[in-house]
Amino acid sequence: MQKNYNRETIASWDRFYRANFINSMSGYKSVSLIGTKSKEGRSNLAIFSNIVHLGADPPLIGFVNRPLEAAPHTLTNIQDTGIYTINLISTSFIDKAHQTSAKYLQTQNEFERVGLEEVYLENISAPFVKISPLKYALELKEVIPITHNRTFFVIGEVTSIFINDELISNDGYLHLEKASIISSLGIDGYYEPDFISRYEYAKPDVPPIRKSKID
């Protein structure tokens, strides 16, 4: 039997218990590393699990940045330079990716501290994670303050994509499971998803139809 937890009960929980519970409640999420460069030329790398697709034409991606006093470096660098990268994480470097969540000093390079190699591609000024099998560069379009909890919704337009061809289906669908791309749950849980099925375009009063071919 399901139990009801009301607002008062949730507010009474220990802050770490509440953070784990509420973060897990939103379900499995995309998790990636965001690479930035400060205006002084210092590289920064941080893990984010709230990256969302906003549109394909133009290609827009958004993410939520925590309050500046808790996580200032990524947003500051993006606002100063206007350029950043998003790098998907595979099972081969989960430990190093998670370690970027540590509160390193602004003068420290997270790439170096956690043992991930940074690379610069196609004259893009922000650093990429070399080992990432899918990475892309973005140009800042908008930063929207969320006043209720002092966070920021950051919107960028994709300008370049770097991906292994074998991950791309004939219709543009990306089979990320072929590269062992991970997802996350809560603050510190990571999962490797399994492909189940794709479906044909849904129509009213027509039973769901699974696609017969996976390419």
C-alpha positions in Angstrom: 0.0 0.0 0.0 1.3 3.4 -0.9 2.0 5.8 1.9 1.3 9.6 1.7 4.1 12.0 2.7 2.7 15.5 2.9 4.5 18.8 2.8 5.0 19.1 6.5 6.5 15.6 6.7 8.8 16.3 3.8 10.0 19.5 5.5 10.7 17.6 8.7 13.2 15.2 7.1 16.9 15.4 7.6 18.3 17.5 4.7 20.4 14.7 3.2 17.6 12.2 3.4 15.2 14.8 1.8 17.8 15.5 -1.0 18.2 11.9 -1.8 14.5 11.2 -1.8 13.4 14.2 -3.9 16.3 13.8 -6.3 15.5 10.1 -6.9 11.7 10.8 -7.2 12.1 12.5 -10.6 13.4 9.2 -12.0 16.3 8.3 -14.2 18.0 11.3 -15.8 20.6 12.2 -18.4 24.0 12.8 -16.8 26.9 14.6 -18.5 30.0 16.6 -17.9 30.0 20.3 -18.8 33.3 21.8 -19.9 34.1 25.5 -19.7 37.0 27.9 -19.8 37.3 31.0 -17.6 38.1 34.4 -19.2 41.6 34.0 -17.6 42.0 30.7 -19.5 41.4 28.1 -16.7 39.6 24.9 -17.6 36.6 23.7 -15.5 34.7 20.4 -15.6 31.6 19.6 -13.7 29.0 16.8 -13.7 25.3 17.7 -14.2 22.2 15.5 -14.1 19.5 18.0 -15.1 20.3 18.5 -18.8 17.2 18.6 -21.0 16.3 18.9 -24.7 14.4 22.0 -25.5 14.0 21.9 -29.3 15.6 20.6 -32.5 15.1 23.7 -34.8 17.1 25.5 -33.6 18.9 22.8 -31.5 18.5 24.0 -27.9 19.7 22.3 -24.7 19.0 23.5 -21.2 20.4 22.8 -17.8 19.9 24.0 -14.2 22.7 25.6 -12.4 22.6 25.6 -8.6 22.8 28.8 -6.6 26.0 30.7 -7.3 27.3 30.4 -3.8 27.1 26.6 -4.1 28.3 26.2 -7.8 29.7 29.4 -9.2 32.4 28.3 -11.7 30.5 26.7 -14.5 27.9 29.5 -14.9 30.4 32.3 -14.4 32.6 30.9 -17.2 29.6 30.4 -19.5 28.5 34.0 -19.0 32.0 35.4 -19.4 32.8 33.5 -22.6 29.5 32.4 -24.1 30.8 29.0 -25.1 30.7 25.6 -23.3 30.7 21.8 -24.0 28.5 18.9 -22.9 30.1 15.5 -22.8 28.2 12.3 -22.3 29.6 9.7 -19.8 30.3 6.1 -20.5 30.8 3.3 -18.0 34.5 3.4 -18.5 35.0 6.7 -16.6 32.1 7.0 -14.1 34.5 7.3 -11.1 36.3 10.2 -12.7 33.2 11.9 -13.8 31.6 11.7 -10.4 34.7 13.1 -8.8 34.2 16.4 -10.6 31.3 17.0 -8.2 33.9 17.7 -5.5 34.3 21.4 -4.6 37.6 22.2 -6.2 39.0 25.7 -6.1 38.4 28.0 -9.0 42.2 27.9 -9.6 42.2 24.1 -10.0 41.6 22.3 -13.2 39.1 19.4 -12.7 40.4 17.7 -15.8 43.8 17.3 -14.3 42.5 16.7 -10.7 40.3 13.7 -11.7 42.5 12.3 -14.5 40.4 13.1 -17.6 42.2 14.4 -20.7 40.8 17.7 -22.2 40.9 18.3 -25.9 40.1 21.2 -28.2 38.3 20.6 -31.4 37.5 22.7 -34.5 38.8 26.0 -33.0 36.1 25.8 -30.2 37.5 27.6 -27.2 35.8 25.5 -24.5 37.4 22.1 -23.6 35.9 18.7 -24.4 36.4 15.4 -22.6 38.5 13.4 -25.1 37.2 10.0 -24.1 33.5 10.9 -24.3 31.9 9.1 -27.2 29.3 11.9 -27.8 30.2 15.5 -27.1 28.9 18.8 -28.4 29.6 22.5 -28.2 27.0 25.2 -27.3 26.7 28.9 -27.6 24.9 30.6 -24.7 21.5 32.0 -25.6 19.8 32.8 -22.3 20.1 32.5 -18.5 16.8 32.6 -16.7 16.9 33.1 -12.9 14.6 30.9 -10.9 13.8 33.1 -8.0 12.0 30.5 -5.8 15.3 28.6 -5.0 17.9 31.0 -6.5 18.9 28.6 -9.3 19.4 29.4 -12.9 18.1 27.8 -16.1 20.8 28.0 -18.8 19.9 27.7 -22.4 22.4 27.1 -25.2 22.3 26.4 -28.9 24.3 23.4 -30.2 26.9 24.6 -32.7 29.0 21.4 -33.2 28.5 17.7 -32.5 31.2 15.0 -32.3 30.0 11.4 -32.4 31.1 7.9 -33.5 29.2 7.0 -36.7 28.2 3.6 -35.5 25.9 5.1 -32.9 23.7 6.8 -35.6 20.7 5.0 -37.1 19.5 5.7 -40.6 16.7 7.9 -39.4 19.0 9.9 -37.0 18.1 8.0 -33.8 21.1 7.6 -31.6 21.7 4.2 -30.0 23.6 5.5 -27.0 23.5 2.0 -25.3 26.1 0.9 -28.0 28.6 3.3 -26.3 27.6 2.3 -22.8 26.3 5.8 -22.0 25.0 6.0 -18.4 22.1 7.6 -16.8 21.7 8.8 -13.2 19.3 8.5 -10.3 19.3 10.8 -7.3 22.5 12.6 -6.3 25.1 9.7 -6.6 23.5 6.7 -8.4 24.5 5.7 -11.9 22.9 3.1 -14.2 23.6 1.6 -17.6 20.3 1.5 -19.5 19.2 -1.4 -21.7 17.4 -0.8 -25.0 13.8 -2.2 -25.0 12.1 -1.0 -28.2 11.2 1.8 -30.5 7.6 2.5 -31.6 5.9 3.9 -34.6 4.3 7.4 -34.5 1.3 7.1 -32.1 -2.1 7.8 -33.5 -5.5 8.2 -31.7 -7.4 4.9 -31.3 -4.6 2.9 -33.0 -2.8 0.3 -30.8 0.9 1.0 -30.2 3.1 -0.6 -32.9 6.6 -1.6 -32.3 9.1 -0.9 -35.0 10.2 -4.2 -36.6 13.7 -3.2 -37.5 16.5 -1.8 -35.3 19.3 -0.3 -37.3 
